[in-house]
Amino acid sequence: MAPVDDTSLSDESLAADAALAADLVREAATLAARIRAEGLDIDFKSSGSDIVTQADTSAERLIVDRLAAERPDDAIVGEEGTSRPGTSGRTWVIDPVDGTYNFSRGSDWWCSAIALTGEDDVLLGAVHHAATHRTWVGGPDLPSTCDDVRLADLPDTATGSRCATTYLHPPFFGSEVGDAFSRALGQVGTLRMLGSGTMDAMAIASGQWDVLFQHSVADWDRLPGAAIVRGAGGESVVVPAAGVDWTVTGAPRAVADVRAALIDEPGAR
């Protein structure tokens, strides 16, 4: 009997998980878009801009039900409250609608996203943008694709030409956090604040923009995009600075420069 190729089996398993993840985000985003077209009921969480709709909860439930049937040993964590333990050492992290405020106001800069993590690292991410019907999939050991076409490695853009995608809530301007934010801006030429961190990461993975940085980012907002950017040759790190943790994701040189600026490392930039 020929020996079993563990690497081949692992690759096949990851490919199957990636295909499932792509299906899940397509189905979730399609459902959310249909619900929005029929009319939304909006509830507030922590503030007037932190909201949830029935599309968020319905899309999360759709994903959870299918994972329960197809990956019963895996844990699940969802933004809208799902918390299911597992025995496999793997966890599916769900953001049924990333950019809910945009979604509720009629903007198309939102998506459905999911990540699969192992015991030590994220394995893959999948994202579907309902407005353009595009699906991204990728991870550290899974070259990232958009609609099954492999993404090019991220460009190394000169500092003055870099575009950052970011967000900072108004109360943080003028604070220690705002000071760190301002230092990071010194490493880019321009910035965009569009309200969906995962869609911002997809623009980076696709080579449109260069680096994302934002503080206090939840796993469901961070991991899907980080996985896909890493699968396109980029990096994603979590950086403690100014009393909060910052996610920095993008082209390697840009990530290194923004990281150094946030923590104000002398001579590091």
HELIX and SHEET records of a PDB file:
HELIX    1   1 ASP A    6  GLU A   38  1                                  33    
HELIX    2   2 GLN A   54  GLU A   70  1                                  17    
HELIX    3   3 THR A  100  SER A  104  1                                   5    
HELIX    4   4 THR A  159  SER A  161  5                                   3    
HELIX    5   5 PRO A  170  PHE A  172  5                                   3    
HELIX    6   6 GLU A  176  LEU A  185  1                                  10    
HELIX    7   7 GLY A  197  ALA A  205  1                                   9    
HELIX    8   8 ASP A  219  GLY A  231  1                                  13    
HELIX    9   9 PRO A  252  ILE A  263  1                                  12    
SHEET    1   A 2 ILE A  42  SER A  47  0                                        
SHEET    2   A 2 ASP A  50  THR A  53 -1                                        
SHEET    1   B 8 SER A  83  ARG A  84  0                                        
SHEET    2   B 8 ALA A  75  GLY A  78 -1                                        
SHEET    3   B 8 THR A  91  ASP A  98  1                                        
SHEET    4   B 8 CYS A 111  THR A 117 -1                                        
SHEET    5   B 8 VAL A 122  HIS A 129 -1                                        
SHEET    6   B 8 ARG A 134  GLY A 139 -1                                        
SHEET    7   B 8 LEU A 142  CYS A 146 -1                                        
SHEET    8   B 8 VAL A 149  ARG A 150 -1                                        
SHEET    1   C 5 THR A 190  ARG A 192  0                                        
SHEET    2   C 5 CYS A 163  THR A 166  1                                        
SHEET    3   C 5 VAL A 211  HIS A 215  1                                        
SHEET    4   C 5 VAL A 244  GLY A 250 -1                                        
SHEET    5   C 5 GLU A 235  ALA A 241 -1                                        
END                                                                             
